[in-house]
Structures are given as structure tokens and as C-alpha cells.
Amino acid sequence: MCNVYGSLSNEELEALLELDDRLPWEPQPVMGPFAMGAYVGADMLPVLGQWGMIPPNSPERIPRAKPKGKQTKGARLSTNNARRERMATAFTFRRAWLSGRRCLIPARWYQEPYWGGGVHVAWRFSRADGEPWMLAGLYDTWTDPVTGEIVPNYTMVTQNCDGHPLLALMHKPEVDRAGAVLPAEQQDKRSVVPIERADWLTWLAGSSSEAAALIRVPEVELFRHGPADPSSDVRLPL
């Protein structure tokens, strides 16, 4: 899964999409869950939306689980990633997938926790060719029941990457009840889904089967990667 990524500047996004008009917003350089970022729909135009999908019946734009016991508010739900295995059935994501509301999420880099040495190290992934990522996503809109505001929102699709020589090193290994690390076949390491330029329109406007065929683990040669620069600003937006 991915909880941090670097957005493109307006100039970079305008050049990538060959836009003539200036974008009407200034991007946040570092994106965290529920921050406002850009996604690209089938018309190849960017939309500013919330990174974290909002369930259709949510009373507020930051979705929460139902309160338990004496809680006045439930825990915040994590909806910025959609597992490809459940995106057709999960309540939060199924409407978008079944309606063909697929998007591309432009990113300069994305970040994952590296556990290859047994401890958490922030690890950053960019493309070896210097181009930005276009990551597979889903989008929808939500209407605020109080104000009537329409809020675009989106999520990144994730896939299993067990066995990948690089991506399977990310994220803390899953353990059993006794604390022993589970064998490789019982892990469920996750990765985002890069979409190559030649496949952009297929992901956005193709059939569901054509789009699903593009959800595949990328070759290791696609990546430039390493520890995140400790001097860079990786603080998450509120």
C-alpha cells in the first residue's frame, strides 16, 4: 500500500498532459491520506480531489467506522488504497469500479516502508527513465449532506507483489500469534499499479476486463529507488 507520494508541480502536470490552460490550484508537494491532490479522468484533464474515497453513505468527508462502546467518534477509515481483489465488491469502491470510474494519479515518486534489514526505513520509488508515474486509481464524487458541496475523491489501486525481488521487501513482515514470521506464501505484500503511457487510455476508457489486465507487477528495471532523502520535506499535510 502507499500512504505518501510526491505530487507534480503545475508546470510538470501541464506539460505531461499537454494542457494549454494554467491549472487553478497550487499542488501540495507531499501527499498524505485525505489531502487534496490531482487525478486524471478519461478526458485526460486533471481534477482536484481528496485522496481517500468517501463511502456513499458517509455523513462526513473523512470516513469513520461506527463508534464502539462509549466512543463519540469511530476510528478514521483508511480508504486511500483499494485492494484489487476487493474493489469490485467492497462497499466504498465497488460503485466506482463497476461504473468504470478509473483514473490515473500523477506522482513524482511514492514511498513505502522498507524492511529488508529488519527495521523500518522510508524508501522512495521513482522511475528509472525520469518520467513521472501514472498510478492506477478509482474516483467518485460525494455530496455533503449538510452543505451540498460536491467533493471529488479518489483512491490508489494496490496489488499483491509477493515474490518480487524489490517490492516484496517493503512493509513489515506478517507474523503469527506467537510472533513468528509467516512463510512467503502466507504474506500479502502490496504494491501500487503503474500504468504505462501506451496504456493510459485503456485503463481510463477500456472495458473492465481490459483494465484489469493492466494490473500487473512491474519489472524491477522500471525503478530508481533508495532511502528517502532525510533533508527533504516528508511531513504529511493535515
C-alpha positions in Angstrom: 0.0 0.0 0.0 1.1 3.6 -0.3 0.4 6.4 2.2 2.9 9.0 0.9 3.7 10.3 -2.6 5.1 13.4 -4.2 2.8 15.4 -6.5 3.8 17.1 -9.7 4.1 20.8 -9.9 1.6 22.7 -12.1 4.2 23.1 -14.8 5.1 19.4 -14.8 1.4 18.3 -14.9 0.6 20.8 -17.7 3.5 19.5 -19.8 2.7 15.9 -19.1 -0.9 16.3 -20.3 -0.1 18.9 -22.9 -2.5 21.4 -21.4 -2.8 24.9 -22.8 -4.5 26.5 -19.8 -2.9 27.0 -16.4 -4.3 24.9 -13.6 -6.3 26.8 -11.0 -4.7 25.3 -7.9 -1.3 25.0 -6.3 -0.3 21.4 -5.5 0.9 20.2 -2.2 4.4 18.8 -2.8 3.9 15.8 -0.4 0.6 14.0 -0.4 -0.8 12.0 2.6 -4.2 10.4 3.2 -7.2 12.8 2.9 -5.0 15.6 1.4 -6.2 17.3 -1.8 -4.4 16.1 -4.9 -4.8 15.8 -8.7 -6.1 12.8 -10.6 -6.8 12.4 -14.3 -10.0 11.1 -15.8 -11.0 9.7 -19.2 -11.0 13.2 -20.8 -7.3 13.5 -19.8 -8.0 16.6 -17.7 -6.9 16.8 -14.1 -9.3 17.1 -11.3 -8.5 18.2 -7.7 -9.9 15.7 -5.3 -9.5 14.1 -1.9 -7.0 11.2 -1.7 -9.2 8.9 0.2 -12.5 7.7 -1.1 -15.7 8.6 0.8 -18.3 5.8 1.1 -21.6 6.9 -0.5 -23.4 6.8 2.9 -20.7 8.6 4.9 -22.1 11.6 6.9 -18.7 13.4 6.6 -15.9 13.6 4.1 -13.3 11.9 6.4 -15.0 8.4 6.7 -15.1 6.8 10.1 -16.1 3.4 11.4 -19.1 3.1 13.6 -18.3 4.2 17.2 -17.8 1.4 19.7 -18.7 1.5 23.4 -18.5 5.0 24.8 -16.7 6.4 21.8 -18.3 9.6 20.3 -16.5 9.1 17.0 -15.3 5.9 15.3 -11.8 5.4 14.1 -10.8 7.0 10.8 -11.1 4.6 7.9 -8.2 4.0 5.6 -9.6 4.5 2.1 -6.7 5.9 0.1 -5.8 2.4 -1.2 -8.2 -0.1 -2.8 -7.2 -3.8 -2.9 -7.7 -5.0 -6.5 -9.1 -8.3 -5.1 -12.0 -6.4 -3.4 -12.5 -3.3 -5.4 -15.5 -4.9 -7.3 -17.2 -5.9 -4.0 -16.1 -3.5 -1.2 -18.8 -1.0 -0.4 -16.5 2.0 -0.6 -15.0 1.2 -4.0 -17.4 -1.0 -6.0 -19.6 1.7 -7.4 -16.5 3.4 -8.9 -15.1 0.2 -10.4 -18.4 -1.1 -11.7 -19.2 2.3 -13.2 -15.8 2.5 -15.0 -14.7 5.5 -12.9 -11.0 4.7 -13.3 -8.3 7.4 -13.1 -4.6 8.0 -13.3 -2.7 9.5 -10.3 0.4 11.5 -11.4 3.3 11.2 -9.0 6.9 12.2 -9.0 7.7 9.4 -6.5 5.9 7.3 -4.0 7.2 6.0 -0.6 7.0 2.7 1.2 8.5 1.3 4.4 11.5 -0.9 3.6 12.0 -3.9 5.9 14.8 -5.7 4.1 17.2 -5.1 7.1 14.6 -5.9 9.7 13.8 -2.3 10.6 11.6 0.4 9.1 13.4 2.7 6.7 11.4 5.1 4.5 12.1 4.1 0.9 11.3 6.1 -2.1 10.5 4.9 -5.7 10.7 6.9 -8.8 11.0 5.9 -12.5 14.4 4.9 -13.9 13.6 6.8 -17.1 13.0 10.1 -15.2 9.3 10.3 -16.2 6.6 10.7 -13.6 4.5 7.8 -12.5 0.9 7.5 -13.6 -0.7 5.2 -11.0 -3.9 3.3 -11.4 -6.8 4.7 -9.3 -10.6 4.9 -8.9 -12.6 8.0 -8.4 -16.1 9.1 -7.4 -17.9 12.1 -6.0 -19.6 12.6 -2.7 -22.2 15.2 -1.8 -22.0 16.8 1.7 -25.5 16.1 3.3 -25.3 19.4 5.2 -23.8 21.9 2.8 -24.5 20.3 -0.6 -20.8 20.6 -1.6 -19.7 18.0 -4.2 -16.4 16.5 -3.2 -14.3 14.6 -5.8 -12.4 11.8 -4.2 -10.0 9.1 -5.4 -8.0 6.0 -4.3 -5.0 4.1 -5.5 -5.4 0.5 -6.6 -3.0 -1.9 -4.9 -2.0 -5.5 -5.9 -0.2 -8.4 -4.3 3.6 -8.4 -5.0 4.8 -11.4 -3.1 8.0 -12.8 -4.6 9.0 -9.6 -6.3 12.8 -9.1 -5.7 12.3 -5.5 -4.7 8.7 -4.7 -3.7 8.4 -7.8 -1.5 11.0 -6.3 0.8 8.6 -3.5 1.7 6.2 -3.4 4.6 6.6 -5.2 8.0 6.5 -9.0 7.6 3.3 -10.5 8.8 3.6 -12.8 11.8 1.5 -15.5 13.5 0.0 -15.2 17.0 3.3 -16.3 18.6 5.2 -13.6 16.7 6.9 -15.8 14.2 7.2 -14.5 10.7 4.8 -16.3 8.3 6.3 -18.1 5.3 6.4 -16.2 2.0 3.3 -17.9 0.6 1.3 -16.6 3.6 2.5 -13.0 3.3 0.4 -10.4 1.4 2.9 -7.7 0.3 1.2 -4.9 -1.6 2.2 -2.5 -4.4 0.7 0.3 -6.4 0.0 -0.2 -10.1 2.0 1.8 -12.6 0.2 2.4 -15.9 2.5 2.9 -18.9 1.8 5.8 -21.4 0.7 3.4 -24.2 -2.0 2.0 -21.8 -3.3 5.2 -20.3 -6.5 5.3 -22.4 -7.1 1.6 -22.0 -7.1 2.0 -18.2 -9.3 5.1 -18.4 -11.8 4.1 -21.0 -11.3 0.4 -21.9 -13.6 -2.4 -20.7 -13.3 -3.7 -17.2 -11.5 -6.8 -18.4 -9.0 -4.7 -20.5 -8.4 -2.5 -17.4 -8.0 -5.5 -15.1 -5.4 -7.0 -17.4 -3.2 -3.9 -16.8 -3.0 -4.6 -13.1 0.4 -6.4 -13.0 3.6 -6.2 -11.0 6.2 -4.1 -12.8 9.7 -5.3 -13.7 12.4 -4.3 -11.3 14.2 -2.4 -14.1 11.5 0.2 -14.1 12.5 1.6 -10.7 15.0 4.0 -9.3 14.8 3.6 -5.6 16.5 4.1 -2.3 16.2 5.6 1.2 14.2 8.8 1.3 16.3 12.0 1.5 16.3 12.9 5.2 16.7 16.6 4.2 13.6 16.7 2.1 10.2 17.7 3.5 8.2 14.5 4.0 5.8 15.9 6.6 2.2 14.9 5.7 -0.5 17.5 5.1 -3.1 17.7 7.8 
